[in-house]
């Protein structure tokens, strides 16, 4: 809620669990974030870094019916994003469109394009293909992996295929390979599983417990970064799934999220429950730079 | 020339020029110059032009000069005339005397021809007479020559007939040299006529020679004969065309045979010296006798080699290889020996024996450069010894450490970890010191071999320690399971299955690392400085082989790593427990809390186990019950404390809305209480860190769930119960309070209806739990 001493801050009314960069907005540096409040009115904020880079400006403020557990922005249309939300007892996921703004910030309603309502259990995340326009979506709940085909103009999403992860594998999240439209990595309790979307079958797995988050390197093929509860950050070469290529110490408590810089090789950003965000330079030896609080 | 005698005035000079120009082979070489220059000197050249001269003279000179010139010229001409006359006269005189001599010669030659004719006649008559004498004596001379030849032949025949007898006589008197000389002298005749006229003779003498050869061979092989005699025998045999190479090979074989004998003896000596080093059989007598026996046999061997060399002087190369083989064999057995576990005294004994052998051999066979050769071999052996010593030390230490894994299961020892720590400390320190002492023996010994190797040994020991300590660090990490188990030596991680024990082991390793850094390394450094300084074989630019600073750094970081690893392992166990607790029930449909949930017991059990482990290994820290983080903004944290406590007391009873506000207020101060501090090597610090991490995990697990009122109350109850026991074991109560409150705040935030339990009910439930625990206590002490 509060920037570090050297950073720029932006205040939300309530706690938030997720933030996503708006990839499709090529003119500005924009982010979209949603609050997580069980009992209050939740909001989605569209934030833009001012041209001078000194200020974060709220570009839009929209009310969202439930607390938001996951949010990601559509990589080809800056006005579309997906959320995973919870009423406290049940979960839902939806695709939203930000209505045209005419300069006013009076909390207009978000337009629901589609509702991804085939899930029963706890939904974990919705994935867009990170590399560009693709009419498919993936949503992951505790037990299943869904592939949706999305038609924005018809405002409809249909389940294209579905596969259960199998007994005793509780999925917790995933990442879509930016280099291969058919490859998805899904994290579960004891491993990272790799799925081929054409056959909806598991292709391989990295056996590793307690992986919280995984992210592909946007530049280099076969490179996956994972964040784990106690043992920090690992960089894997998917062709050698036995031993990590590199090991970073991570955070003093859990490492929650990890992501690779899409432009610069070896820059990895990680966030942990010790309230720090660390920036790593991985190809050379690790140098971290705790930056600001999440 | 007569003119040469004339004093060199102008005139004479000109005349000489004149004459030389007259005699000169090429008169055209000079002519042009005067005409060109037109000087008055041109008068002496061949191309003299009188008209031009006159014109020039008239033009250039005045009358007086002309007159003077005229007078001069007239005088000159007169002089020239007289000179000419004199020349002619002299030449005429010479001609006359030459004519006279010719006349005399003519008269002398007449009459010589007649004398020559007489001389020829006389010579002819002398020749004819001498021919006459020659022919008359010819016949007699032929006869004499024939007689002479016959006599010689007869003498030879006599010699041949006498030969067998003579040889027999020689054999009797052992004058083999003469016999061989006679026989070789007779050989050509036997070759020519042996098959016909002298058959018997030949046979007899061959028999004799066979006897001689046999005797000579016997002499050659008999060790009792003097070396000179044997050498002579060899030479004689060679002269008799006996296949000496064969003999040589045979003798060499014999030497090799004795070499094998020697080698066996080396083995025996090792055995004996090993035995003698047993405390039970420490008898000097048993030690001495085999050594002397060995020495004697080596001396014998050396003598044999000396003899062989003299007998076959061209066999140096074979002997050198033989001797080198011996040394190689020695060192091979030594290296085999080194593979077993031996003390340096044993090795020293062996080396001493070898060196003595080498010196003995060197006297005999200097070309083999055996000392250098054995120096090289010894270098290898000693190096291997140093390496293997360190390997054994490493093995010992890890054995001691691995014993930790085994012992607690069977033996009901009270403090298995403490025992292990003490044992491993002792193993490291004592082991290192023993090794150093061991190596000191090498340096103190004045054996020539070792003196030369001194510098190398120093370097090896230093390098060895460097390598050993790094390897030890690696081994620690391997034992702790931090390294990827895909590394080659898998066998060492077999103890890693039982996790509980392993965690204790990690703690032991952490403490041991610190011990090594703070105690062992300074000791080793001291010792090395005292006994192993110098040793420049490595070169200065490489620096000393043993770098205590680097090793210290390695172990310090290893210690930290291991301690963190221990904390992590312990936290992970608790984390798994908590994860199960929070992910299994449906919190939204939770029932009224009836009692404190049993995960609390499990959690406290884990902490107790940790406490037991930690108490065995780590020192007690300073007692700081109300310690607060002094590393980050202590003033603000102390100020925030009463505020937070105040807030907390109310938050338990007040409604959610105001609570939210206070949560935010608390967030402002959240950073000020430092949760993640540096772990120190004290019981309290480690336990506190683990508890803090566990509580933080607990909070995060709570934040991931959504609770109904009962679920929230259950959490509240559990946390409230935890409060007292946790404070007992942790050094920083404030942080624990803060973290527990955080859990409750998180739970209330994630609760649909955050109505806390009434304090009386809370109290009653906690009392019930405590009573239940007390009831169990007598049963499970």
Interface residues (C-beta under 8 A of the other chain):
Chain A: X1 X15 X38 X39 X86 X88 X89 X229 X230 X231 X242 X243 X252 X253 X254 X273 X274 X275 X293
Chain B: X484 X486 X568 X571 X572 X575 X588 X656 X667 X670 X671 X675 X676 X693 X696 X697 X700 X706 X749 X750 X751 X752
